[in-house]
Amino acid sequence: MTKQIIHTADAPQAIGTYSQAVRVRGGGYTIYLSGQIGLNPVSMRMADGIEAQIQQVFSNLKAVAAASDGGLNDIVKLNIYLTDLGNFALVNEIMSSHFSQPYPARAAVGVKALPRDALVEMDAVMVLQS
């Protein structure tokens, strides 16, 4: 197995002990995208409000996926963490504008708090053909 760390300036820099994404080689490529919150990669400021944060999270995931030579539709598993599960319908609505069918497997989890007081965080697993 070969492991390659993926890094792009088009998504927020890691603010902890993690990589933006990790590519694992073994036949095809499996890339593990670290959790993204609604930080703007240029200003490193949190987007205002839940809708803007959800949009920014998808933009950040898209940037890391692109840096890994993939796209959002290569994601096979998406994990969503929300501080208010009442926002899940909004996540679904916004997600439908970023993904096409077949959609990835997904989990949504209600959490008490997220880094930097984010309202939403998402991480993903992406698979690319070799």
N, CA, C and O of each residue as an XYZ file, in Angstrom:
520
protein
N       0.835     -1.173      0.000
C       0.000      0.000      0.000
C       0.886      1.244      0.000
O       1.860      1.334      0.747
N       0.526      2.193     -0.850
C       1.216      3.470     -0.920
C       0.260      4.550     -0.443
O      -0.906      4.569     -0.839
N       0.743      5.447      0.404
C      -0.086      6.523      0.936
C       0.489      7.856      0.485
O       1.685      8.107      0.627
N      -0.382      8.719     -0.068
C       0.022     10.058     -0.510
C      -0.871     11.081      0.173
O      -2.094     10.939      0.175
N      -0.275     12.097      0.744
C      -1.028     13.172      1.382
C      -1.428     14.180      0.314
O      -0.598     14.603     -0.491
N      -2.700     14.563      0.309
C      -3.232     15.536     -0.641
C      -3.337     16.881      0.069
O      -3.798     16.960      1.208
N      -2.906     17.929     -0.611
C      -2.925     19.276     -0.044
C      -3.296     20.268     -1.142
O      -2.769     20.201     -2.252
N      -4.200     21.186     -0.826
C      -4.532     22.260     -1.756
C      -4.739     23.558     -0.990
O      -5.275     23.559      0.118
N      -4.317     24.644     -1.581
C      -4.542     25.967     -0.990
C      -5.966     26.445     -1.246
O      -6.375     27.478     -0.718
N      -6.741     25.690     -2.068
C      -8.110     26.068     -2.387
C      -9.123     25.631     -1.331
O     -10.320     25.872     -1.487
N      -8.662     25.001     -0.274
C      -9.497     24.650      0.879
C      -8.738     25.086      2.128
O      -7.519     25.253      2.083
N      -9.436     25.271      3.231
C      -8.745     25.722      4.443
C      -7.617     24.777      4.850
O      -7.735     23.558      4.731
N      -6.538     25.356      5.324
C      -5.414     24.567      5.812
C      -5.838     23.821      7.072
O      -6.706     24.286      7.810
N      -5.240     22.691      7.312
C      -5.565     21.899      8.493
C      -5.351     22.729      9.750
O      -4.351     23.434      9.884
N      -6.302     22.632     10.666
C      -6.179     23.363     11.930
C      -5.993     22.377     13.085
O      -6.290     22.693     14.237
N      -5.510     21.208     12.770
C      -5.292     20.175     13.774
C      -4.393     19.098     13.223
O      -3.684     19.304     12.238
N      -4.424     17.949     13.863
C      -3.558     16.842     13.461
C      -4.255     15.963     12.426
O      -4.666     14.842     12.724
N      -4.383     16.484     11.209
C      -4.993     15.742     10.105
C      -4.535     16.332      8.785
O      -3.996     17.438      8.736
N      -4.758     15.577      7.713
C      -4.471     16.030      6.353
C      -5.790     16.382      5.685
O      -6.844     15.904      6.102
N      -5.739     17.222      4.640
C      -6.954     17.532      3.898
C      -7.519     16.255      3.285
O      -8.733     16.052      3.268
N      -6.640     15.400      2.787
C      -7.057     14.115      2.215
C      -5.845     13.199      2.150
O      -4.701     13.653      2.158
N      -6.120     11.904      2.085
C      -5.069     10.893      1.974
C      -5.457      9.951      0.842
O      -6.560      9.405      0.829
N      -4.543      9.764     -0.110
C      -4.774      8.825     -1.213
C      -4.055      7.526     -0.874
O      -2.877      7.521     -0.518
N      -4.799      6.417     -0.993
C      -4.234      5.098     -0.719
C      -4.266      4.306     -2.005
O      -5.313      4.186     -2.641
N      -3.118      3.760     -2.395
C      -3.009      3.024     -3.658
C      -2.987      1.531     -3.373
O      -2.247      1.056     -2.511
N      -3.803      0.808     -4.107
C      -3.856     -0.638     -4.009
C      -4.869     -1.130     -5.022
O      -5.973     -1.509     -4.630
N      -4.545     -1.143     -6.314
C      -5.491     -1.466     -7.388
C      -6.086     -0.185     -7.927
O      -5.686      0.289     -8.990
N      -7.033      0.379     -7.211
C      -7.575      1.701     -7.503
C      -7.058      2.644     -6.440
O      -6.084      2.343     -5.750
N      -7.695      3.757     -6.310
C      -7.318      4.719     -5.287
C      -8.503      4.939     -4.351
O      -9.623      5.176     -4.804
N      -8.260      4.863     -3.088
C      -9.233      5.265     -2.082
C      -8.655      6.493     -1.401
O      -7.526      6.474     -0.912
N      -9.433      7.550     -1.375
C      -8.970      8.804     -0.798
C      -9.903      9.163      0.352
O     -11.121      9.223      0.186
N      -9.318      9.396      1.507
C     -10.065      9.751      2.702
C      -9.971     11.262      2.890
O      -8.900     11.790      3.190
N     -11.083     11.946      2.714
C     -11.111     13.397      2.846
C     -11.436     13.751      4.292
O     -12.466     13.335      4.823
N     -10.571     14.506      4.916
C     -10.782     14.925      6.292
C     -12.001     15.831      6.399
O     -12.474     16.398      5.415
N     -12.489     15.945      7.627
C     -13.652     16.784      7.873
C     -13.410     18.221      7.443
O     -12.352     18.798      7.693
N     -14.416     18.779      6.791
C     -14.373     20.178      6.369
C     -15.483     20.922      7.083
O     -16.608     20.434      7.186
N     -15.160     22.101      7.573
C     -16.149     22.991      8.163
C     -16.280     24.207      7.255
O     -15.602     24.289      6.231
N     -17.128     25.134      7.609
C     -17.432     26.272      6.744
C     -16.421     27.387      6.748
O     -16.798     28.558      6.690
N     -15.135     27.058      6.814
C     -14.083     28.080      6.753
C     -13.796     28.475      5.315
O     -13.653     27.620      4.441
N     -13.715     29.763      5.079
C     -13.286     30.269      3.788
C     -11.768     30.072      3.697
O     -11.049     30.506      4.598
N     -11.257     29.428      2.635
C      -9.827     29.131      2.574
C      -8.928     30.363      2.443
O      -7.739     30.289      2.753
N      -9.467     31.472      1.998
C      -8.665     32.685      1.838
C      -8.614     33.460      3.149
O      -7.535     33.809      3.628
N      -9.774     33.726      3.723
C      -9.833     34.538      4.941
C      -9.684     33.711      6.217
O      -9.389     34.254      7.281
N      -9.892     32.379      6.106
C      -9.914     31.474      7.264
C     -10.955     31.930      8.289
O     -10.791     31.718      9.491
N     -12.022     32.557      7.798
C     -13.150     32.952      8.642
C     -14.323     32.026      8.337
O     -14.482     31.545      7.215
N     -15.133     31.791      9.352
C     -16.300     30.949      9.212
C     -17.383     31.682      8.435
O     -17.633     32.865      8.664
N     -18.021     30.973      7.518
C     -19.154     31.540      6.785
C     -20.275     31.854      7.780
O     -20.398     31.196      8.813
N     -21.076     32.849      7.466
C     -22.155     33.281      8.360
C     -23.417     32.467      8.117
O     -23.943     32.456      7.004
N     -23.905     31.788      9.142
C     -25.176     31.075      9.054
C     -25.046     29.679      8.492
O     -24.065     29.341      7.830
N     -26.050     28.878      8.766
C     -26.004     27.467      8.389
C     -25.981     27.259      6.880
O     -25.215     26.424      6.399
N     -26.786     27.980      6.122
C     -26.812     27.782      4.668
C     -25.453     28.096      4.051
O     -24.948     27.326      3.234
N     -24.867     29.212      4.433
C     -23.550     29.591      3.903
C     -22.484     28.587      4.335
O     -21.575     28.286      3.560
N     -22.578     28.067      5.553
C     -21.604     27.077      6.002
C     -21.731     25.780      5.212
O     -20.719     25.186      4.839
N     -22.959     25.331      4.952
C     -23.144     24.110      4.164
C     -22.545     24.289      2.773
O     -21.836     23.409      2.284
N     -22.825     25.421      2.137
C     -22.271     25.686      0.800
C     -20.749     25.689      0.841
O     -20.102     25.119     -0.038
N     -20.167     26.335      1.870
C     -18.707     26.406      1.978
C     -18.115     25.028      2.216
O     -17.062     24.707      1.665
N     -18.773     24.206      3.027
C     -18.282     22.846      3.261
C     -18.223     22.080      1.939
O     -17.224     21.421      1.654
N     -19.278     22.158      1.133
C     -19.256     21.458     -0.151
C     -18.175     22.031     -1.071
O     -17.531     21.278     -1.801
N     -17.968     23.341     -1.047
C     -16.883     23.943     -1.846
C     -15.525     23.436     -1.382
O     -14.653     23.147     -2.201
N     -15.345     23.327     -0.068
C     -14.073     22.838      0.470
C     -13.857     21.371      0.107
O     -12.756     20.992     -0.294
N     -14.892     20.541      0.240
C     -14.775     19.132     -0.156
C     -14.458     19.008     -1.643
O     -13.640     18.182     -2.049
N     -15.114     19.838     -2.448
C     -14.869     19.821     -3.903
C     -13.418     20.170     -4.210
O     -12.804     19.549     -5.078
N     -12.867     21.152     -3.510
C     -11.473     21.564     -3.736
C     -10.503     20.445     -3.365
O      -9.548     20.188     -4.097
N     -10.740     19.783     -2.242
C      -9.855     18.699     -1.832
C     -10.008     17.510     -2.775
O      -9.020     16.855     -3.108
N     -11.235     17.223     -3.210
C     -11.458     16.145     -4.183
C     -10.719     16.447     -5.482
O     -10.084     15.559     -6.050
N     -10.792     17.684     -5.958
C     -10.101     18.075     -7.193
C      -8.590     17.945     -7.040
O      -7.908     17.507     -7.966
N      -8.066     18.322     -5.879
C      -6.630     18.193     -5.626
C      -6.212     16.724     -5.607
O      -5.032     16.405     -5.758
N      -7.182     15.835     -5.421
C      -6.938     14.388     -5.414
C      -7.239     13.769     -6.774
O      -7.269     12.545     -6.909
N      -7.468     14.628     -7.802
C      -7.811     14.197     -9.160
C      -9.185     13.557     -9.251
O      -9.403     12.661    -10.067
N     -10.108     14.012     -8.420
C     -11.472     13.490     -8.445
C     -12.476     14.616     -8.343
O     -12.145     15.792     -8.493
N     -13.707     14.227     -8.085
C     -14.784     15.193     -7.923
C     -15.785     14.687     -6.908
O     -15.666     13.570     -6.407
N     -16.765     15.508     -6.610
C     -17.752     15.128     -5.607
C     -18.471     13.831     -5.982
O     -18.821     13.047     -5.100
N     -18.693     13.598     -7.258
C     -19.403     12.383     -7.666
C     -18.551     11.123     -7.540
O     -19.051     10.020     -7.762
N     -17.275     11.268     -7.189
C     -16.423     10.107     -6.896
C     -16.509      9.713     -5.429
O     -15.952      8.692     -5.024
N     -17.203     10.517     -4.631
C     -17.364     10.201     -3.208
C     -18.316      9.024     -3.071
O     -19.406      9.012     -3.642
N     -17.877      8.030     -2.298
C     -18.710      6.846     -2.082
C     -19.329      6.834     -0.684
O     -20.290      6.103     -0.442
N     -18.793      7.629      0.233
C     -19.314      7.696      1.601
C     -19.135      9.113      2.118
O     -18.042      9.676      2.066
N     -20.221      9.677      2.615
C     -20.203     11.033      3.147
C     -20.752     10.995      4.567
O     -21.830     10.453      4.809
N     -20.016     11.565      5.491
C     -20.459     11.688      6.878
C     -20.750     13.149      7.166
O     -19.931     14.022      6.878
N     -21.916     13.413      7.733
C     -22.355     14.777      8.022
C     -22.570     14.896      9.520
O     -23.230     14.056     10.132
N     -22.014     15.935     10.100
C     -22.156     16.206     11.521
C     -22.832     17.568     11.673
O     -22.340     18.573     11.160
N     -23.954     17.594     12.375
C     -24.730     18.814     12.543
C     -24.944     19.102     14.023
O     -25.231     18.197     14.807
N     -24.801     20.374     14.400
C     -25.098     20.739     15.782
C     -26.606     20.860     15.995
O     -27.064     20.914     17.137
N     -27.382     20.904     14.911
C     -28.844     20.940     14.983
C     -29.390     20.081     13.846
O     -29.343     20.478     12.682
N     -29.911     18.898     14.190
C     -30.436     18.002     13.157
C     -31.658     18.580     12.451
O     -32.093     18.041     11.433
N     -32.208     19.652     12.970
C     -33.288     20.347     12.277
C     -32.838     20.940     10.949
O     -33.669     21.301     10.116
N     -31.525     21.042     10.750
C     -30.978     21.569      9.488
C     -30.733     20.483      8.447
O     -30.192     20.761      7.377
N     -31.127     19.245      8.755
C     -30.846     18.141      7.832
C     -31.551     18.306      6.487
O     -30.974     17.977      5.450
N     -32.787     18.808      6.484
C     -33.507     19.018      5.215
C     -32.765     20.033      4.343
O     -32.712     19.883      3.122
N     -32.194     21.061      4.967
C     -31.426     22.056      4.212
C     -30.167     21.429      3.629
O     -29.790     21.740      2.500
N     -29.511     20.549      4.384
C     -28.348     19.826      3.861
C     -28.760     19.031      2.621
O     -28.073     19.076      1.601
N     -29.871     18.308      2.702
C     -30.348     17.525      1.551
C     -30.598     18.411      0.339
O     -30.203     18.072     -0.777
N     -31.248     19.538      0.559
C     -31.562     20.457     -0.540
C     -30.286     20.964     -1.212
O     -30.169     20.935     -2.437
N     -29.344     21.422     -0.413
C     -28.101     21.959     -0.969
C     -27.265     20.840     -1.588
O     -26.655     21.035     -2.639
N     -27.231     19.669     -0.945
C     -26.457     18.543     -1.474
C     -26.937     18.154     -2.870
O     -26.131     17.778     -3.720
N     -28.244     18.241     -3.110
C     -28.778     17.844     -4.414
C     -28.265     18.724     -5.544
O     -28.311     18.318     -6.706
N     -27.774     19.929     -5.229
C     -27.225     20.792     -6.269
C     -25.730     20.533     -6.504
O     -25.149     21.076     -7.444
N     -25.112     19.714     -5.661
C     -23.683     19.429     -5.785
C     -23.394     17.994     -6.231
O     -22.293     17.707     -6.701
N     -24.358     17.099     -6.093
C     -24.171     15.688     -6.429
C     -25.225     15.263     -7.440
O     -26.319     15.825     -7.488
N     -24.881     14.259     -8.249
C     -25.870     13.635     -9.111
C     -25.958     12.165     -8.729
O     -25.063     11.627     -8.078
N     -27.033     11.530     -9.134
C     -27.210     10.114     -8.803
C     -26.248      9.259     -9.588
O     -25.935      9.599    -10.729
N     -25.772      8.182     -9.043
C     -26.121      7.634     -7.735
C     -25.402      8.407     -6.635
O     -24.213      8.708     -6.744
N     -26.137      8.721     -5.580
C     -25.580      9.470     -4.460
C     -24.691      8.565     -3.610
O     -24.852      7.345     -3.619
N     -23.766      9.155     -2.887
C     -22.909      8.344     -2.016
C     -23.687      7.805     -0.814
O     -24.739      8.330     -0.451
N     -23.154      6.760     -0.213
C     -23.670      6.334      1.085
C     -23.443      7.493      2.041
O     -22.526      8.294      1.860
N     -24.296      7.571      3.069
C     -24.201      8.767      3.901
C     -24.666      8.478      5.324
O     -25.522      7.624      5.555
N     -24.096      9.194      6.250
C     -24.556      9.183      7.638
C     -24.700     10.626      8.080
O     -23.923     11.490      7.673
N     -25.690     10.882      8.911
C     -25.867     12.208      9.505
C     -25.934     12.018     11.012
O     -26.698     11.196     11.516
N     -25.132     12.782     11.711
C     -25.004     12.622     13.153
C     -25.202     13.978     13.823
O     -24.625     14.981     13.402
N     -26.012     13.996     14.855
C     -26.162     15.200     15.667
C     -25.056     15.237     16.705
O     -24.811     14.254     17.404
N     -24.398     16.369     16.801
C     -23.293     16.520     17.757
C     -23.525     17.769     18.593
O     -24.246     18.683     18.194
N     -22.905     17.785     19.745
C     -23.057     18.929     20.651
C     -22.290     20.148     20.147
O     -22.795     21.269     20.207
N     -21.076     19.933     19.651
C     -20.234     21.056     19.219
C     -19.256     20.577     18.154
O     -18.952     19.389     18.053
N     -18.774     21.530     17.366
C     -17.784     21.277     16.314
C     -16.663     22.303     16.449
O     -16.840     23.327     17.108
N     -15.503     22.038     15.828
C     -14.391     22.997     15.898
C     -14.809     24.387     15.409
O     -15.606     24.535     14.483
N     -14.245     25.384     16.060
C     -14.467     26.788     15.692
C     -15.946     27.183     15.725
O     -16.356     28.115     15.033
N     -16.736     26.481     16.521
C     -18.181     26.736     16.635
C     -18.922     26.571     15.311
O     -19.946     27.215     15.082
N     -18.403     25.711     14.446
C     -19.064     25.414     13.179
C     -20.434     24.789     13.460
O     -20.648     24.173     14.504
N     -21.341     24.958     12.521
C     -22.674     24.379     12.630
C     -22.773     23.056     11.883
O     -23.688     22.268     12.123
N     -21.823     22.814     10.972
C     -21.824     21.604     10.162
C     -20.386     21.230      9.819
O     -19.532     22.098      9.637
N     -20.135     19.944      9.735
C     -18.856     19.414      9.283
C     -19.144     18.170      8.450
O     -20.093     17.440      8.734
N     -18.344     17.928      7.440
C     -18.486     16.722      6.622
C     -17.120     16.151      6.303
O     -16.163     16.888      6.065
N     -17.037     14.818      6.300
C     -15.860     14.120      5.798
C     -16.334     13.083      4.806
O     -17.522     12.766      4.759
N     -15.421     12.553      4.013
C     -15.840     11.672      2.932
C     -14.765     10.654      2.578
O     -13.590     10.811      2.909
N     -15.210      9.610      1.897
C     -14.315      8.623      1.296
C     -14.601      8.654     -0.204
O     -15.749      8.569     -0.639
N     -13.528      8.778     -0.979
C     -13.646      8.871     -2.431
C     -12.866      7.722     -3.052
O     -11.788      7.372     -2.571
N     -13.400      7.133     -4.115
C     -12.716      6.057     -4.805
C     -12.539      6.446     -6.265
O     -13.490      6.855     -6.931
N     -11.312      6.315     -6.753
C     -10.987      6.587     -8.156
C     -10.423      5.325     -8.779
O      -9.730      4.550     -8.121
N     -10.723      5.126    -10.042
C     -10.136      3.996    -10.763
C      -8.682      4.293    -11.079
O      -8.313      5.446    -11.304
N      -7.863      3.262    -11.096
C      -6.421      3.471    -11.357
C      -6.188      3.769    -12.820
O      -5.048      3.973    -13.235
